[in-house]
């Protein structure tokens, strides 16, 4: 498919939907809800018989914004919300009218949406349209919470402790909520808060808001209503303690026992300190290992809660990759042929870490992050003399990030980020990086400019040249048709990998995106999005062309909640890969040409008892000198056995024939870069299931097996200076290149039980096992390879962790109550003793029979 035909197809598709009507909603016109103080807090039980709800103002008349804007709910789907407050918390009640048989209420663990209706309260105490705190209650009774802003979306890694209750009734369901002030960051000087309510009907994928929302332009915070009437409340002392005890039993190591504590402390009304004083990451999940044949490192997502919660400020500029902290040691050891190295840990121990972050009522955000990892040594042993010595492979290291970010106009921000890595010892390098980041929208929210300017330097850059990287994007950000232009640049010195992640530098790239979407459903579609893109890539140094590609991506959902996705990508002409040869100093490159990719996916309605996802893709090189052809398909059936039990299975098969790539570095041919033509087969199976007894008890199981083989043709190729490959007359063995075939196999099982023993307090029991095997027997089939895998020693891990939540205000309240009780008891006891003294003159036996505990 050429560019002209692709553009024609895109034009036809967009014309089919050009008659969709647009709804214009003025973000300056806002609903208002007046909230009243109560002297008697409601009981959070889902029964709305408390006196506080009788005279409270109501928020109602919700309006649909997804999939269609401006539509009123059906007559039996009315929503009535009320609010109240006292010195401790904000209280919310919602009567959500509906037919009980249409209420979807799958039980899930916390922050897991599943297939459930939900009610959402969004509070913005600074009323700045950009920094929201979200509290979800699902019809199943499960909670979720997040902090959100336009730059980073919703961060569900953030967790707060609050109360809610759900009750299913004959004409719908009821929610009651208590949101303590400790969960919010606010200034008592702000009298009007931003407020929004959402209601989601999972049965037909519709969503409504109290204040109307226009999806065609601007961020959703601009369409919040207003909460008025909160007066004379003092932000509480925000000190939360999370003491924990954990133990880990590992058949490859000694048992470990740990006591520690995490702390959250409100330094000011809006600034919070988070610290993990004795870190415990023993229950972080397994990484999904895959075979990596590429030139870049294999990376995985963060699974440690401390590094995922409330890090939106620290992610600005993309300078921070938290997996660097506590990763494998970076150092290397020079050894002789008679020496061996042992006691090398997989990860460096994190000694402590803290975050200070927040944003004041004027939109100024401040973030400070600091973490320290311990000095790590390996043992070097002389195999002849049996003498040994310790060698440092990772010194004591400090990681630091400092961020200042100013938001303005309700839709824009500009910030400065600085990072540093300090390593103890002159033989280890320090590193620094910084960024100026901006995200600017015009007042009408119709156009957007985003720019990042970044620098980096390590102490080994003796010539004083800084690494530099930039990104610039300008585009239309409203309406059905949108477009953007972007430019990304990096010199060959840019390196942030001591604390961040960048796979490559030395580029000068340009991109164009043109897309179309609908905001109102058509006769058959709820949603539709199509994007056409073109990219043009060059090197910075030397300034040479490296490649180009263009394509189209389509995403749609039908009225029956069938989701469809498809994409086409083509790389026309010669493409110059400067990374696959692994010779960055000499700028060697590998040339390929005319490769096309096609992908399609379909997913049925997840609300049903049985749902399934199907996907397939293929790629081919339109090159007479190559026979590259690859394909992949996957199938993902799922059973929603009940509202408590869900089971899913994923299977994928990939077969790449005629792939060409870097094979190995050879000491026998040091002046040659060795490539090979290879067939790659990959099979991945995964099974996942969960049983949720109630919102406080969940058992989950994940099992995964990944298997991949790489089989090279009999003769290797040598990379030429012009980027082409020349096949050799001799075999790998004849050239002394050894065997580059691969058989890679991993297995891991994760069985988890979580019990929420109290608000913010959890007992987690976790059993895991893991197997790994890698060799050169690529001709073995799947079951032969699986047999070899299970011949390996299996690693069994059992861990138990109890975390308890302590709120300082509760402790203070207990002591205050005890003191008051003691004073009362002292006065009452004094008065009663006087009475006893007088009565004793009449009957001394009364004193012996007195029960002092009756007053306590």
C-alpha positions in Angstrom: 0.0 0.0 0.0 1.5 3.4 -1.0 1.0 6.8 0.6 -1.6 7.9 -1.8 -3.9 4.8 -1.3 -3.4 5.1 2.5 -4.5 8.7 2.5 -7.4 7.9 0.3 -8.6 5.2 2.7 -8.2 7.5 5.7 -10.3 10.2 3.8 -13.1 7.7 3.0 -13.2 6.5 6.7 -13.4 10.0 8.0 -16.0 11.1 5.5 -18.3 8.3 6.7 -18.4 10.0 10.1 -18.3 13.6 9.2 -21.9 14.2 9.9 -21.6 13.6 13.7 -23.0 16.5 15.7 -20.7 18.3 18.1 -21.9 19.5 21.6 -20.4 22.7 22.9 -20.2 23.0 26.7 -18.9 26.2 28.3 -16.4 25.3 31.0 -17.0 28.7 32.6 -20.6 27.8 33.5 -20.4 25.6 36.6 -22.9 23.9 38.9 -22.5 24.7 42.6 -23.2 22.6 45.6 -23.5 24.2 49.0 -22.2 21.9 51.8 -23.4 22.3 55.4 -21.6 21.5 58.7 -22.9 18.7 60.8 -22.6 18.1 64.5 -23.4 14.5 64.2 -21.4 12.4 61.8 -23.4 9.9 59.8 -22.8 6.2 60.3 -21.1 4.8 57.2 -23.4 1.8 56.6 -25.2 2.5 53.3 -28.5 3.3 55.1 -29.5 6.9 54.6 -31.4 7.4 57.8 -28.9 9.8 59.4 -30.2 13.2 60.4 -27.4 14.9 58.4 -28.9 13.8 55.1 -32.4 15.2 55.7 -31.6 18.8 55.1 -28.5 18.5 52.9 -28.5 20.1 49.4 -28.6 17.7 46.5 -26.6 17.3 43.3 -28.6 15.7 40.6 -29.4 16.0 36.9 -26.4 14.1 35.6 -25.4 14.3 32.0 -23.8 11.6 29.8 -20.4 12.3 28.3 -19.4 8.8 27.1 -20.1 7.6 24.5 -22.5 10.4 23.7 -22.4 13.9 25.2 -25.5 15.8 26.5 -27.8 12.8 26.9 -29.9 12.6 30.0 -30.1 9.3 31.9 -33.1 7.0 31.6 -36.0 7.7 34.0 -35.0 4.8 36.3 -31.3 5.8 36.4 -31.5 9.0 38.4 -28.6 10.0 40.7 -29.0 12.0 43.9 -25.9 13.0 45.8 -25.6 14.8 49.1 -22.6 16.1 51.1 -21.8 17.3 54.6 -18.7 18.0 56.7 -17.4 18.4 60.2 -14.0 19.0 61.8 -12.7 15.6 60.8 -14.0 14.7 57.3 -16.2 15.2 54.3 -19.2 12.9 54.1 -20.9 11.8 50.8 -24.1 9.9 50.2 -25.3 8.9 46.8 -28.6 7.2 45.9 -28.0 5.6 42.5 -31.3 4.5 41.0 -31.2 1.5 38.7 -32.7 -1.9 38.0 -30.9 -4.3 40.3 -30.6 -6.9 37.5 -28.7 -4.4 35.4 -26.1 -3.5 38.1 -22.8 -5.1 37.3 -20.9 -5.9 40.5 -17.9 -8.1 40.0 -15.9 -8.4 43.2 -12.2 -7.4 42.8 -9.2 -6.3 44.8 -8.6 -2.7 45.7 -7.9 -0.4 42.7 -9.0 -3.1 40.3 -12.0 -2.0 38.2 -13.2 -5.4 36.8 -16.7 -5.4 35.5 -18.5 -3.2 38.0 -20.5 0.0 38.0 -18.9 2.7 40.0 -19.6 6.1 41.7 -16.7 8.6 41.7 -16.1 11.7 43.8 -13.5 14.1 42.5 -12.2 16.8 44.9 -9.8 19.6 43.9 -9.3 21.6 47.1 -7.2 24.3 45.3 -9.8 24.5 42.5 -7.0 24.8 39.9 -8.5 22.4 37.3 -5.3 20.4 37.3 -4.7 18.5 40.6 -7.6 16.1 41.4 -8.0 13.6 44.2 -10.4 10.8 43.1 -12.4 8.4 45.3 -14.1 5.4 43.6 -16.7 3.2 45.1 -17.8 0.2 43.1 -21.2 -1.5 43.3 -19.4 -4.5 44.7 -18.2 -2.5 47.7 -14.6 -2.3 46.5 -12.7 1.0 46.7 -10.2 2.7 44.4 -8.4 6.0 44.6 -6.0 8.1 42.6 -4.4 11.4 42.1 -4.8 12.9 38.6 -3.5 15.8 36.5 -3.5 16.5 32.8 0.2 15.7 32.3 0.3 12.3 33.9 -3.2 11.1 33.9 -4.5 9.0 36.9 -2.0 7.6 39.4 -3.6 4.6 41.1 -0.3 3.8 42.8 -1.4 6.5 45.3 -3.5 5.0 48.2 -5.4 6.7 51.0 -7.3 5.4 54.0 -11.0 6.3 53.9 -14.4 4.6 54.6 -17.3 3.6 52.4 -20.3 1.3 52.4 -22.6 0.0 49.7 -26.1 -1.4 49.9 -28.1 -2.9 47.0 -31.8 -1.9 47.2 -34.9 -2.7 45.2 -34.5 0.4 43.0 -30.7 0.7 42.7 -27.8 1.0 45.1 -26.6 3.3 47.8 -23.1 4.6 48.6 -22.0 6.3 51.8 -18.4 7.7 52.1 -16.3 9.3 54.7 -13.2 11.1 53.3 -11.0 12.3 56.2 -9.1 15.5 55.7 -5.8 13.6 56.2 -6.3 12.2 52.7 -6.4 15.7 51.1 -3.9 18.4 50.6 -5.6 21.8 51.1 -5.2 25.3 52.4 -7.8 26.7 54.7 -7.7 29.9 52.7 -9.4 28.3 49.7 -13.2 28.6 50.3 -14.3 27.2 46.9 -13.2 23.7 45.9 -13.4 22.0 42.6 -16.0 19.2 42.6 -17.2 16.5 40.2 -19.3 13.3 40.4 -19.1 10.5 37.9 -21.4 7.5 37.5 -20.5 4.5 35.3 -23.0 2.0 34.0 -20.8 -1.0 33.1 -23.6 -2.9 31.3 -23.6 -0.6 28.3 -20.3 1.3 28.9 -21.9 4.7 29.5 -20.6 7.3 31.9 -22.3 10.4 33.4 -21.1 13.5 35.3 -22.9 16.0 37.5 -21.3 19.0 35.8 -21.5 18.6 32.0 -18.2 17.6 30.4 -17.0 18.4 26.8 -14.6 15.7 25.5 -13.7 17.7 22.4 -11.3 20.1 24.0 -9.5 20.9 27.2 -8.7 18.7 30.2 -11.6 17.3 32.2 -10.6 19.3 35.3 -11.8 22.5 33.5 -15.4 21.1 33.6 -15.6 20.5 37.4 -18.4 22.1 39.3 -17.8 24.0 42.6 -18.2 23.1 46.2 -19.0 26.0 48.5 -19.6 26.3 52.2 -16.6 24.7 53.9 -15.5 27.1 56.6 -13.5 27.1 59.8 -11.7 23.8 59.4 -8.1 23.3 60.2 -6.0 21.0 58.1 -5.1 18.1 60.5 -1.7 16.9 61.4 -1.1 14.5 58.5 1.1 11.9 60.2 0.4 8.3 59.2 2.6 5.4 60.3 2.8 2.1 58.6 4.8 -0.3 60.8 5.3 -3.8 59.3 6.7 -7.2 60.0 7.7 -9.6 57.2 9.4 -12.9 56.8 10.6 -14.7 53.7 11.5 -18.4 53.4 13.6 -19.2 50.3 14.9 -22.7 49.6 17.9 -21.1 47.9 18.8 -18.9 50.8 18.4 -18.5 54.6 15.1 -17.2 56.0 14.9 -13.5 56.6 12.9 -11.6 59.2 12.3 -7.9 59.1 10.6 -5.2 61.1 10.3 -1.7 59.7 8.1 1.3 59.1 6.9 3.6 56.4 5.9 7.2 57.3 3.7 9.8 55.7 3.9 13.3 57.3 2.3 16.6 56.2 5.1 19.1 56.5 2.8 21.9 55.6 -0.9 22.0 54.5 0.1 21.0 50.9 3.6 19.4 51.2 4.0 15.8 52.3 7.0 13.7 53.3 6.9 10.0 52.4 9.7 7.8 53.8 10.5 4.1 53.9 12.8 3.9 56.8 13.6 0.2 56.5 12.6 -0.8 53.0 10.9 -4.1 52.4 10.4 -5.1 48.8 10.2 -8.9 49.4 6.7 -9.1 47.9 7.4 -7.3 44.6 6.2 -9.5 41.7 8.3 -11.4 39.2 9.4 -9.6 36.1 8.1 -11.1 32.9 11.4 -12.2 31.3 11.7 -12.5 27.6 14.5 -13.4 25.2 16.3 -10.2 24.3 18.2 -10.3 21.0 18.2 -6.5 20.5 21.0 -4.0 21.1 19.2 -2.3 24.0 18.9 -3.4 27.6 15.8 -5.3 28.7 13.7 -3.3 31.2 10.7 -4.0 33.3 8.0 -1.9 35.0 8.2 -0.8 38.6 6.4 -3.1 41.1 7.6 -1.6 44.4 4.8 0.5 45.9 7.0 3.2 47.3 8.3 4.0 43.8 4.9 3.9 42.1 2.9 6.0 44.6 2.8 9.8 44.2 5.7 10.2 41.7 3.9 12.4 39.1 6.2 15.3 39.8 9.4 13.2 39.6 8.4 11.7 36.2 8.4 15.1 34.6 11.0 15.2 31.8 11.3 11.4 31.8 14.6 11.7 33.6 13.7 9.2 36.3 13.6 5.4 35.9 13.1 4.0 39.4 14.3 0.5 38.6 17.8 2.0 38.6 17.6 2.2 42.4 18.4 -1.2 43.9 19.2 -2.7 40.5 22.0 -5.2 39.8 25.5 -3.9 40.6 27.0 -1.9 37.9 30.7 -2.5 38.6 33.0 -5.1 37.0 36.0 -7.0 38.4 39.3 -7.7 36.6 40.3 -11.2 37.3 43.0 -13.6 36.1 42.5 -17.0 34.6 43.1 -18.5 38.1 40.4 -16.4 39.8 36.6 -16.9 40.2 34.0 -14.4 41.4 31.2 -15.3 43.9 28.6 -13.8 46.2 27.4 -11.4 43.5 23.8 -10.3 44.4 21.0 -9.9 41.9 20.1 -6.5 43.4 21.7 -3.8 45.6 20.1 -3.2 48.9 18.1 0.0 49.3 18.9 1.5 52.8 16.3 4.2 52.8 14.3 6.4 50.5 12.1 9.5 50.9 9.9 11.8 48.9 8.8 15.4 49.7 6.2 16.6 47.3 3.1 18.8 47.1 1.6 21.8 45.4 0.3 25.0 47.0 -2.9 26.9 46.3 -1.1 29.0 43.7 -0.1 26.0 41.6 3.5 25.8 42.6 4.7 22.2 42.9 7.8 21.2 44.7 9.3 17.7 44.7 12.4 16.3 46.4 13.4 12.6 46.1 16.3 10.9 47.8 17.4 7.3 48.1 20.6 5.6 49.4 21.8 2.1 48.4 24.5 0.3 50.4 28.0 -0.6 49.4 28.1 -4.0 47.8 31.0 -6.4 47.5 31.8 -9.6 45.7 34.3 -12.3 46.7 37.2 -13.0 44.4 38.9 -16.4 45.1 42.2 -17.7 43.7 41.4 -21.3 42.7 45.0 -22.3 43.1 46.0 -20.8 46.4 42.4 -20.6 47.7 43.1 -17.0 48.9 40.2 -14.6 48.6 39.5 -10.9 48.7 36.5 -8.6 48.6 36.0 -6.3 45.7 33.5 -3.4 45.6 31.0 -3.8 42.7 28.7 -1.1 43.8 29.7 1.7 46.2 27.5 3.5 48.7 25.3 5.6 46.3 22.9 8.5 46.7 20.2 9.2 44.2 18.5 12.7 44.2 15.8 14.5 42.3 14.6 18.1 42.7 11.6 19.4 40.8 9.9 22.8 40.7 6.7 23.0 38.6 4.4 26.0 38.1 0.8 25.4 36.8 -1.2 28.3 35.4 -4.4 29.1 33.5 -6.0 25.8 34.6 -4.4 24.0 31.6 -0.7 24.8 31.4 2.6 24.2 33.3 6.3 24.8 33.2 8.9 23.2 35.3 12.6 22.5 36.1 14.0 19.1 37.0 17.4 18.3 38.3 18.8 14.8 39.1 22.1 13.7 40.5 23.8 10.3 41.3 26.7 10.5 43.7 28.9 7.4 44.2 31.4 7.0 46.9 34.9 6.4 45.6 36.9 8.0 42.7 36.8 4.8 40.6 33.0 5.1 40.2 31.4 7.8 38.2 28.9 10.5 39.3 26.2 11.7 37.0 23.9 14.7 36.6 21.0 15.6 34.4 18.4 18.4 34.2 15.4 19.4 32.2 13.2 22.4 31.4 9.7 21.1 30.6 6.6 23.0 29.4 3.1 22.0 28.5 1.2 25.1 27.2 -2.4 25.4 26.0 -4.0 28.5 24.7 -6.9 29.9 26.7 -9.5 28.4 24.4 -7.9 24.9 24.8 -7.7 24.6 21.0 -3.9 24.3 20.5 -1.1 22.7 22.6 2.7 23.2 22.7 4.9 20.7 24.6 8.6 21.1 24.9 11.4 19.3 26.8 15.0 20.6 27.0 17.4 18.2 28.7 21.1 18.1 29.5 23.3 15.4 31.0 26.9 15.1 32.2 29.1 12.6 33.8 32.5 13.2 35.4 34.1 11.2 32.5 33.1 13.9 30.0 36.6 15.5 30.4 36.1 17.6 27.3 33.3 19.5 29.1 30.7 18.7 26.4 27.2 18.3 27.8 24.8 15.8 26.5 21.7 17.5 25.1 18.3 16.3 24.2 15.1 18.1 23.1 11.6 17.4 22.2 9.1 19.9 20.6 5.5 19.2 19.7 2.8 21.6 18.5 -0.7 20.6 17.5 -4.4 21.2 17.3 -6.0 19.8 20.4 -9.7 20.2 19.8 -12.4 18.9 17.5 -12.8 15.8 15.5 -9.9 16.5 13.2 -6.5 17.0 14.9 -2.9 17.2 13.8 0.5 17.8 15.2 4.2 18.2 14.3 7.0 17.0 16.5 10.8 17.2 16.5 13.1 15.2 18.7 16.9 15.6 18.9 19.8 14.2 20.9 23.5 14.6 20.5 25.8 11.6 21.0 26.8 12.6 24.5 23.3 12.5 26.1 23.3 9.8 28.8 20.8 9.7 31.7 21.1 6.0 32.4 22.5 6.3 35.9 19.1 7.4 37.1 16.9 7.4 34.0 16.3 5.4 30.9 17.2 6.3 27.3 17.9 3.5 24.9 19.6 5.6 22.3 21.0 9.0 21.6 22.5 10.7 18.4 19.3 11.4 16.5 17.5 14.2 14.7 13.9 13.0 14.0 10.7 14.6 12.7 7.1 13.4 12.9 3.6 14.3 11.7 0.3 13.0 13.0 -3.2 13.5 11.6 -6.1 11.9 13.3 -9.9 11.8 13.4 -12.3 10.8 16.1 -16.0 10.8 16.8 -17.6 12.1 20.0 -21.1 11.1 19.3 -22.1 7.5 18.5 -23.1 6.5 15.0 -25.7 3.9 14.1 -23.2 1.0 14.8 -20.2 2.6 16.7 -19.8 4.0 20.2 -16.3 5.3 19.4 -13.9 5.6 16.6 -10.4 6.9 16.3 -8.0 6.8 13.3 -4.5 8.2 13.2 -2.2 8.6 10.2 1.5 9.2 11.0 4.8 9.8 9.1 8.3 9.8 10.7 11.6 10.9 9.2 14.8 10.0 11.0 18.4 11.2 10.8 21.6 10.9 12.8 22.9 14.0 14.5 26.5 13.1 14.0 27.3 12.5 11.3 24.2 14.1 9.8 22.9 11.2 7.8 19.6 9.8 6.9 18.7 6.7 9.0 15.1 5.8 8.0 11.5 6.7 7.5 8.1 5.1 8.1 4.4 5.9 7.7 1.2 4.1 8.7 -2.3 4.3 10.1 -3.8 3.1 13.4 -7.5 2.5 14.0 -9.4 1.9 17.2 -13.2 1.5 17.5 -15.9 0.1 19.7 -19.3 -1.1 18.5 -22.7 -0.7 20.1 -22.4 -4.3 21.4 -19.1 -3.4 23.1 -17.0 -5.2 20.6 -13.5 -3.5 20.5 -11.6 -3.5 17.2 -8.1 -2.4 16.6 -5.8 -2.4 13.5 -2.6 -0.9 12.3 -0.5 -0.7 9.1 3.1 0.4 9.2 5.5 0.5 6.2 9.2 1.4 6.1 9.9 2.3 2.4 13.3 2.2 0.8 16.6 1.6 2.5 16.7 1.9 6.3 20.0 2.4 8.2 20.2 0.7 11.6 23.1 2.2 13.5 22.5 0.2 16.6 22.2 -3.5 15.6 25.9 -3.8 14.8 26.8 -2.7 18.4 29.7 -0.6 17.1 28.7 2.9 18.3 32.2 4.3 18.2 32.7 3.7 14.5 29.0 4.4 13.6 28.7 1.1 11.7 25.2 0.4 10.4 23.1 -2.4 9.0 20.9 -1.8 5.9 17.4 -3.3 5.3 14.6 -2.1 3.1 10.9 -2.2 2.3 9.4 -3.9 5.4 5.7 -3.8 6.0 3.7 -4.6 9.1 -0.1 -5.3 9.5 -1.9 -6.0 12.8 -5.5 -6.6 13.8 -7.2 -7.3 17.2 -10.7 -8.0 18.3 -12.1 -8.2 21.9 -15.6 -9.2 22.8 -17.7 -7.8 25.6 -16.0 -8.5 29.0 -19.3 -8.3 30.8 -20.4 -11.7 29.5 -19.8 -15.0 31.1 -17.4 -15.9 28.3 -15.3 -13.3 26.5 -12.4 -13.7 24.1 -9.6 -11.6 22.6 -8.1 -12.5 19.2 -5.1 -10.9 17.6 -2.8 -11.5 14.6 0.0 -9.6 12.9 2.4 -10.3 10.0 5.4 -8.6 8.5 7.4 -9.1 5.3 10.4 -7.6 3.5 9.6 -6.6 -0.1 13.2 -7.3 -1.1 14.2 -9.8 -3.7 17.4 -10.6 -1.8 15.7 -11.6 1.4 13.0 -14.1 2.4 11.9 -12.4 5.7 8.5 -13.3 6.7 7.0 -13.4 10.2 3.6 -13.8 11.8 2.1 -13.9 15.2 -1.3 -14.8 16.6 -2.8 -14.8 20.1 -6.0 -15.9 21.8 -7.2 -14.8 25.2 -10.4 -16.5 26.4 -11.8 -15.5 29.8 -14.5 -16.8 32.0 -16.5 -14.6 34.4 -17.7 -17.6 36.4 -19.4 -15.4 39.0 -19.1 -11.9 40.5 -16.4 -13.4 42.8 -14.4 -15.7 40.4 -12.8 -14.8 37.1 -10.3 -16.9 35.1 -8.3 -15.9 32.1 -5.8 -17.7 29.7 -3.5 -16.1 27.2 -1.7 -18.0 24.4 0.5 -16.5 21.8 2.6 -18.0 19.0 5.2 -16.2 16.9 7.3 -17.4 14.0 9.9 -15.2 12.4 11.6 -16.7 9.3 14.6 -15.1 7.7 15.3 -12.6 10.4 18.8 -11.1 10.2 20.7 -9.7 13.2 23.8 -9.5 15.2 25.0 -12.9 16.3 28.2 -12.6 18.5 31.5 -11.0 19.1 34.3 -13.4 18.2 37.9 -13.3 19.5 38.9 -15.4 16.5 37.7 -12.7 14.1 38.1 -9.4 16.0 37.8 -7.2 13.0 34.5 -8.6 11.8 31.0 -8.0 12.9 29.2 -11.3 12.8 25.5 -11.5 11.6 23.3 -14.4 11.0 20.1 -15.3 9.3 17.8 -17.1 11.8 14.4 -18.5 12.4 12.8 -17.5 15.8 9.9 -19.3 17.3 8.2 -18.0 20.5 5.4 -19.4 22.6 4.0 -17.8 25.6 1.3 -19.2 27.9 -0.2 -17.5 31.0 -3.0 -18.3 33.3 -4.5 -15.8 35.7 -7.4 -16.1 38.1 -8.8 -14.4 41.2 -11.4 -15.3 43.8 -12.6 -12.4 45.9 -14.6 -13.5 48.9 -15.5 -9.9 49.7 -13.8 -6.5 49.3 -11.4 -7.4 52.1 -10.3 -11.0 51.2 -8.8 -11.9 47.8 -6.9 -14.9 46.4 -5.1 -14.5 43.1 -3.0 -16.8 40.9 -0.7 -16.0 38.0 1.2 -18.7 36.1 3.4 -17.9 33.1 5.7 -19.9 30.8 7.7 -18.2 28.1 9.7 -20.3 25.6 11.7 -19.0 22.6 14.2 -20.7 20.2 16.6 -19.1 17.8 18.1 -21.3 15.0 20.7 -19.8 12.8 21.4 -20.9 9.2 24.6 -23.0 8.6 26.8 -20.1 7.5 27.3 -16.7 9.1 27.4 -13.3 7.4 30.0 -10.6 7.7 28.7 -7.0 7.9 30.3 -4.8 5.2 31.2 -1.1 5.5 28.2 -0.2 3.3 25.8 -2.0 5.6 25.2 -5.0 3.5 25.8 -8.6 4.5 28.0 -11.1 2.8 27.4 -14.8 3.4 30.5 -16.8 4.2 31.5 -20.1 2.5 32.5 -21.7 5.8 30.2 -22.7 8.7 30.2 -21.3 12.2 32.3 -24.1 13.5 34.8 -23.9 10.7 35.3 -20.2 11.4 35.7 -20.8 15.2 32.5 -18.8 15.9 30.9 -21.5 18.1 27.1 -22.1 18.4 24.9 -19.0 18.5 21.6 -21.0 18.7 19.4 -20.3 21.7 16.8 -22.2 23.6 15.3 -19.9 26.3 12.7 -21.1 28.8 11.2 -19.5 31.9 8.4 -20.4 34.3 7.0 -18.6 37.3 4.0 -19.0 39.5 2.6 -16.4 41.9 -0.1 -17.3 44.4 -1.3 -14.4 46.6 -3.7 -14.0 49.5 -4.6 -10.5 50.8 -6.6 -9.7 53.8 -7.5 -6.2 54.7 -7.5 -6.6 58.4 -8.5 -2.9 59.0 -8.5 0.4 57.3 -5.1 0.7 55.6 -3.9 -2.5 57.2 -3.1 -5.6 55.3 -1.9 -9.2 55.8 -0.4 -10.6 52.7 0.7 -14.2 52.2 2.6 -15.0 49.0 3.9 -18.3 47.5 6.1 -18.2 44.4 8.2 -20.6 42.4 10.4 -19.9 39.5 12.4 -21.9 36.9 14.9 -20.8 34.3 16.9 -22.6 31.6 18.9 -21.5 28.6 21.0 -23.4 26.2 21.8 -24.0 22.5 19.5 -26.9 21.8 17.2 -24.9 19.6 16.0 -28.0 17.6 14.1 -29.3 20.6 10.4 -28.9 20.5 8.2 -27.3 23.1 7.6 -30.3 25.3 11.2 -31.5 25.1 12.3 -28.0 26.2 9.7 -28.0 29.0 11.0 -31.3 30.3 14.5 -29.8 30.4 13.1 -26.8 32.3 11.5 -28.9 35.0 14.8 -30.8 35.4 16.3 -27.6 36.8 16.3 -26.8 40.5 13.0 -25.0 41.3 13.2 -21.9 43.5 10.4 -21.8 46.2 9.6 -18.6 48.0 7.1 -18.1 50.8 6.6 -14.7 52.3 4.2 -13.2 54.9 3.9 -9.5 55.6 1.6 -7.6 58.0 1.3 -3.9 57.6 -0.7 -1.8 60.1 -2.0 1.7 59.6 -1.8 4.2 62.5 -3.2 7.7 62.2 -1.6 10.2 64.6 -4.9 12.0 65.0 -6.5 8.7 66.2 -3.8 8.2 68.7 -4.1 11.8 69.9 -7.8 11.3 70.2 -7.4 8.2 72.3 -5.1 9.9 74.7 -7.3 12.9 74.8 -10.3 10.8 75.5 -8.4 8.9 78.2 -7.2 12.1 79.8 -10.8 13.5 79.9 -12.1 10.2 81.2 -9.3 10.2 83.9 -10.3 13.7 85.0 -13.9 12.8 85.1 -13.1 9.5 86.9 -10.9 11.4 89.4 -13.6 13.9 90.3 -16.3 11.2 90.4 -14.1 9.0 92.5 -13.2 11.8 94.9 -16.9 12.6 95.3 -17.8 9.0 95.7 -15.1 8.3 98.2 -16.4 11.1 100.3 -19.8 9.5 100.2 -18.3 6.2 101.0 -16.5 7.7 104.0 -19.8 9.0 105.3 -21.6 5.8 104.5 -18.9 3.7 106.1 -19.9 5.1 109.4 -23.2 3.4 108.8 -22.1 0.2 107.0 -18.3 -0.6 106.5 -19.2 -3.6 104.3 -20.2 -1.3 101.4 -16.6 -0.3 100.7 -15.6 -4.0 100.3 -18.3 -4.5 97.7 -17.5 -1.4 95.5 -16.6 -2.1 91.8 -14.4 0.7 90.5 -14.4 -0.6 86.9 -18.0 0.4 86.5 -17.0 4.0 85.7 -14.5 3.1 82.9 
